[in-house]
Amino acid sequence: MSSQANARILRSGLTLDFPQSLGVYDEYADAQKAVDYLSDHAFPVENCMIVGTDLKQVERVTGRLTTGRVALGGLLSGVWLGLFVGLVLSLFGQGSALGIIASTAVFGALFGVIWALAGYAATRGRRDFSSVSQIVATRYEVLVEHKHAIRGREMLAQMPGHRAANPFA
């Protein structure tokens, strides 16, 4: 990690002095439940953090892109942008508010279609599908300040149904 990235993390308050692991969980909900259990039992949870590790990108393909679908998407987004701009201009402009809103919606639609089709043409068929993507963690580790680690592990050992992976394995 670069020194600039480290400096940003330090300024953000997302740091612990000498963090130690209380447990590693396959699901975020399990890590959250462990911290909630500690909180319910008067543990100083302000000394804890949940860190997602083993990151992976998941991309879900949502459909096939065609020229018509791209044009329709550009038209709709352009109309919305035009309506917004028209509404703002009509508040400060002179003349018919409806005329201003309608004309900016038409210009927005035209601009949206042209912009979307130009972008689609630039891909030259290399990406003829739409998708959504997300970065997800495959494991979640609960870390704590070193001075609270032993007590935290002892408390989690008493938690009913607690099943954290051994962080030292």
HUSUL-V260091 format. One record per pair of residues at least 6 apart in sequence whose ideal C-beta (glycine too) atoms are under 8 Angstrom apart, sorted by the first residue. I is the first residue (numbers start at 1). J is the second residue. If there is no record, write none. Layout:
i=[I I]
j=[J J]
//
This chain:
i=[9 14 16 16 16 16 16 17 17 18 18 19 19 19 19 19 20 20 20 20 20 21 21 21 21 21 21 21 22 22 22 22 22 22 22 22 22 22 22 23 23 23 23 23 23 23 23 23 23 24 24 24 24 24 24 24 24 24 25 25 25 25 25 25 25 25 26 26 26 26 27 28 28 28 28 30 30 30 31 31 31 31 32 34 34 34 34 34 35 35 35 35 37 37 37 37 38 38 38 38 38 39 41 43 43 43 43 44 47 47 47 47 48 48 48 48 49 49 49 50 50 50 50 51 51 51 52 52 52 52 53 53 53 53 53 54 54 54 55 55 55 55 56 56 56 57 57 57 57 58 58 58 58 59 59 59 60 60 60 61 61 61 62 62 62 62 63 63 63 64 64 64 65 65 65 65 65 66 67 67 70 70 70 70 71 71 71 73 74 74 74 74 74 74 75 75 75 75 76 77 77 78 78 78 78 78 78 78 78 79 79 79 79 80 81 81 81 82 82 82 82 82 82 82 82 83 83 83 83 85 85 86 86 86 86 86 86 86 87 89 89 90 90 90 90 93 139 141 142 144 156 156]
j=[15 49 47 49 143 144 145 145 146 145 146 49 143 144 145 146 143 144 145 146 149 141 142 143 144 149 167 168 34 48 142 143 144 149 152 153 156 164 167 31 34 141 142 153 156 162 164 165 167 53 139 140 141 142 164 165 166 167 31 34 139 140 141 142 164 165 138 139 140 165 140 50 52 137 140 140 163 164 50 140 141 142 50 142 156 159 162 164 45 48 50 142 155 156 159 162 45 48 152 155 156 45 155 148 151 152 155 148 144 145 147 148 142 143 144 152 142 143 144 140 141 142 143 140 141 143 136 137 139 140 137 138 139 140 141 137 138 139 135 136 137 138 135 136 138 133 134 135 136 133 134 135 136 131 132 133 131 132 133 129 130 131 129 130 131 132 69 129 130 128 129 130 120 127 128 129 130 128 117 120 116 117 119 120 113 116 117 116 112 113 114 115 116 117 109 112 113 116 112 112 116 108 109 110 111 112 113 115 116 105 108 109 112 108 108 111 112 104 105 106 107 108 109 111 112 101 104 105 108 104 108 100 101 102 103 104 105 108 101 100 104 97 98 100 101 100 165 167 164 152 162 164]
//
